[in-house]
Amino acid sequence: MKYSIILLLSITLIAGISAPVYAQTITDHIVINEVDTNPPGDDSQYISEWVELYNPTDDDVDLSGWQIASTTVLKKTFTIPDGTIISSGDFLTFVNEKIWFTDTAESIELKNTSGLVIDKTREIYDLENNLKSWQRTYDGSPEWKFTFATAGGSNGQLADIETFEKVEVTISSDKSTYILDELAIIQGSVSEKIFIEKPYFQTQPILITISGPNFDHAVSLYPDYNLNYETTLRLSQVMGISEGIYDVSVIYAGVVSETTFSINSEVIEETQEILSSLTVMTGKSEYLPGQLVTITGVTSETIPLTSVTFSITDSVGQLLSSGNLFPSDGEFSTSLYLSTVNPDYGAYAVSVEYGDDVANSIFNVVELVNDEHVSVVSDSIIFDIDQSEYLLNDYMTLSGEISNFDSTSGNPMGKGYYQVVYFNFKSSDGVAPFMTSAIMDSSEGAKSVEFTLTAIPNSSGVFSIDVRLPFVVFSEGDYTVKANYGGLIDVEKFSIVNKKSYTDETISTETTSGIGNPNSSIPGKPSSNDEKFDDLYGRYVSNVKTVIEKVNRISDNLISINTQEKIIDDQSVSPRVLSGSMITASKDVQADVNLQVMSESGICIIGQNSDCLVSESTREPGQIFELVQVDGLNLNVRYSGPDVRLEKFSILPQSSDQFLPDTNWNVQVIKDDEISRFYYKVTYKTLP
């Protein structure tokens, strides 16, 4: 008997030693995955404390009537509205009221409808009024960490050691042959997101090396939300790059993948006149606030007693620096310090002029986020409401999209909230609507709080929320609603009337994340459930009859968009809405850069010429569309107008039972050398 016990203990010990490093458990019930009890700002002034739930099970779970409760002296409880469904593997984030939690010794409980405690956090201390939150080290993990917030997104997934052997890594370059001074794009994907445990728990980095004749370059980065990665390299002689064959290798979780490309010099035929070549570049494509941007340039011809004039503008077109530089042996350089005080994130433009030559370059100012990874931040928000007139107690749909959205980042702009779009309302006289809110366990009773909304973008940057316009908050009159995503702002106008003068058609914006190259078509996927719930703040709606294809960040000036019936995810769908938007990098040239949309038959539908059917903004009191006839089809056209930096449009049939024809729509961005980006999407409806 004694030897049996020893043998059993030995087997148990061996099994414990042989267990994989990552053989930790993931819970089999809904968990509190992440909380922030002390977000930036004054918690007594804003409703900003939040709790994220995660469903690690294989089934959808109905959270109707469940409660999220503080257990400290405040003891404030939030009851989840009826109809709230959390799908398998999904996240839901909730806010409640001002000062929901305390900042010391707080423990938060999740209870089901029977009052049974399903999950409870560790004891939380958060005295740092910053961008960090308490979150599980990976989704569903029993361990917690205090780090940059990822509200509404994953904290990372647990991977077994066996996964390392199954990891697939791809790598490629956008071209097989380059010429000097071109920009090489190195990109690829990994099949799984891997974590390493030592020296501390973190995401496994992707290591890329580029080597060629007397040149070696290495970069470390992390896979994005869709398990893709990308880096760029300016093939400039200033950086020591010359002609030859270059080897590129990527190492991830012990797996190696390789590719090659070649660089040739551009052959310029001898002419009687030597044309000057002017280039400018930055030391890196991305910088953090507090860093020094190095700017270098080269000119092939030196003009006596003539200086290079340069200017540097931020993402909103504000001039940061300008001056004159005298080339030495054809080279010139300068630098720019990036302030850490209220930094402006986004794409910055560098422009230089020398004689008759002009050259431009772009770099991005980004924010340091979790896992020591930096990412390009969003640079615009496209926001719409479904109508321009409402009755009291009507539902309003607020929807939109954030371009260049990075779902892996924390606070997107350093000035707002983590991955949350804020909505604020104002009447025509500038007064915000207020509502009366009962505060639990408070002797002060009811309080008046500003009527605000929040929406969390999905992995593609698309957001949508439905909200009732209650008569206890709103009255008849004109209003504006402002969408704010970390300093990116768009405003829409609407009216509350006692009788509508027209009928709008709601344009659905339900969409899913894309995979791969951001400049490629991404098929949408309908939601797996059609549950919905509503409360004073809004209702979640999933529309199973809508799918979307989208294409992002097109810099070309000629774009052809095809609309035709097709099969997506084994469903027959027909095109219902074509919508697009174009943003100008600099507001100083917005008058010189405009959209023009033409039918395949050559009819100018939108443009600035007198023969175009729509040339001004269609948003007027009582209307948001203009009705036009193109090739025998009545179309509702929505257009922001030519005098804005962000031009956007939508085209859809007037009749709700018609679809767009099988045709090509030709979009032209009218510009010279100005920098612009075009985005478009086609909304499809499933056929009966």
Secondary structure, DSSP 8 states (H G I E B T S, - for coil): -HHHHHHHHHHHHHHHHHS-TT-----SS-EEEEEESS-SS-TTTS---EEEEE--SSS-EE-TT-EEEE-SSS--EEE--TT-EE-TT-EEEEE-STT-S-SSSB-EEEE-TT--EEEE---B-----SSEEEEESSTT-S-EEEEE--TTS-------HHHHHH--EEEEES-SEEETT-EEEEEEEESS--EE-SSSSEE--EEEEEEETTEEEEEEE---TTSEEEEEEE--GGGT--SEEEEEEEEETTEEEEEEEEEE-------SS----EEEEES-SEE-TT-EEEEEEEESS--TT--EEEEEE-TT--EEEEEEE--BTTEEEEEEE---SS---EEEEEEEEETTEEEEEEEEE-EE-GGG-EE----EEEEEES-SEE-TT-EEEEEEEEET--TT-SSSSSSS-TT-EEEEEEETTS---EEEEE-TT-TT-EEEEE-EEEE---TTSEEEEEEE--TTT--SEEEEEEEEETTEEEEEEEEE-SS-SS-------------S-TTS-EE----S----EEETTEEE---TTEEEEEEEEE--SEEEEEE--EEETTEEEEEEEEEEEEEES-GGGGGG-EEEEE-TTS-EEESSSTTSSB-S---BTTBS-EEEEETTEEEEEEE--SSSSEEEEEEEESSTT----SEEEEEEEE-SS--EEEEEEEEEEE--
